[in-house]
Amino acid sequence: MGFLPISDADMKRAGIEQLDFVYVIGDAYVDHPSFGHAIISRLLEAHGYRVGIISQPDWKDDAGITVLGRPRLGFLISAGNMDSMVNHYFVSGKHRPNDAYTPGGEAFKRPDYATIVYGNLIRRVYKDIPVIIGGIEASLRRLAHYDYWADKLKHSVLLDSQADILSYGMGEKSILEIADALAAGIAVKDITFVKGTVYKTRDISGIYDGIMLPSFESLQAKPKNYADSFAVQYQNTDPFTGKTLIEEYPHRVYVVQNPPQEPLTTAEMDAVYELPYMRTYHPSYEEKGGVPAISEVRFSLTSCRGCFGGCSFCALTFHQGRIIQTRSHESLLKEAELFLKEPDFKGYIHDVGGPTANFRKPACEKQLTKGVCQNRQCLFPKPCPNLQADHSDYLTLLRKLRALPGVKKVFIRSGIRFDYLLADKSDAFFRELVEHHVSGQLKVAPEHISDAVLSKMGKPEKTVYEQFVKKYGKINERLGKKQFLVPYLMSSHPGSTLKEAVELAEYLRELGYMPEQVQDFYPTPSTISTIMYYTGIDPRNGETVYVCKNPHEKLLQRALIQYRNPSNYELVREALIKAGREDLIGFSDKCLIRPQKRNRQNESGSGRTGADNLKYNGKERRHHGAAEKTKRKTIRNVHKRKK
């Protein structure tokens, strides 16, 4: 066992004259099952195919794509574990200073729109070779999509990359079918029958159950058409009920999406995660300090896939689907035992989870045979009566992991869906979560507290989160622990006006908490929230939605969440005035900020800054010391929150 070939010298050492597939990836080569390219390449290898890796080639030099020669069957392409544009840019458009998926954390070692650039590079050098694209970037851009960075609708990435086939979702079953078809001598243009794939054609006469989506030209002409098209796509993400979707482009070119591949069984998922991974980055990266992304996943366990949470801003429905897939306890324990042999393992398993850690079974039994409901969610707006909220299997797994000799602590750092937790009639998991699996603070994602915004987010009502907070505090108190909650919050999500942003700030005031980090809504491809952002329409019901697009208003909404930060004073003051909430500027405990002391100097544009005035006003309100001390105490004990 060893790493797959990355050079001609590696091929010679392995006695390989020609590879079957060359896999071009935007990430560093990390042979670990948390990296998509590792799973796909090892799976192909296990089925007898010879695979080589070209990691982060120089896209400006044709020679970068020829280092492993011409493969016998074709090229595979993945932009990496993240969309290349999300990898490169903050939502503000500023460049991210580093890249955790690159040796040494160096930024911009892959191009913008990496799937397209790599595809065109290969097509320029090898004009007639089959090209198969996949990974998160291709998966979420498989049909016409709004691109935030270009601020316009874009074609299916299949067309712009000049690829032949797109494998969407996790891709294990579809990539093997494609490989077997190519090996059997079937022309790539004739591989139109594989589930979980998208292909292009000029002849759709043989498609009998297809749904014709609005054409690309009609999507450009009318935003509502795009919202309607996405609603149909969203209703056809299930492998049991999904139909073939057809999208027409100019010159009678059609992009055809086959229904999704079926979810992996537990045995199939076990087999995928038990392939002979090296479980680390390629040794050639050692001189640059390795690949930062491995640190969080090296001693973590993936126990599940899929998510029936249904958050509007999340693309999981489009990528992994809503049906939960799980690994067996035996498989997870076997992987955990590998940790014990690692010299760097200190006894701490960093995570046992997936997209949502506490989803270890389908939402209901019917999903395994009839699929998910097309027009209703499992948890939103209320838990479905058929929902089976049960943590017993997950709890048993965690107990087994805790009992392994050499394991000191098992943490849960994947997201916990708190409404699902509350729906469980037994408190056994909640109690043991607090007692054994929290490292001082538990991160949860209420995202907002305005019900108007939460309804657009597909999240439970504020009262559900408050119920969770109260229960978390009581369990901590019973166990004699002082552990905090760290809520993730999002600003500027569709549906949020300054009114709702002020409402959130007032809630944080009552909580006595100011978050250090706030995530501005990021419109990534193929989410319900992104459709709202682009069209101003909720595709679920056709309702008009307020969308904050003005960069300055975005700053105002964000500043309100961090209103205690002195550098945000002027923005907070402006936001409160614009929202008609000057009542929150004053000296009472209900106010968010103190008024500035106006004088001739600052009226003429000189004198104290907003931050200076905040300090000055701080001197004036020393008599409020007792109240301030109480607030600080509340911050230190977030679990003792006001009802």
Summary of the structure (lengths in Angstrom):
residues: 643
radius of gyration: 26.2
end to end distance: 57.8
largest distance: 85.1
contacts: 2144
relative contact order: 0.08
helix: 40%
strand: 13%
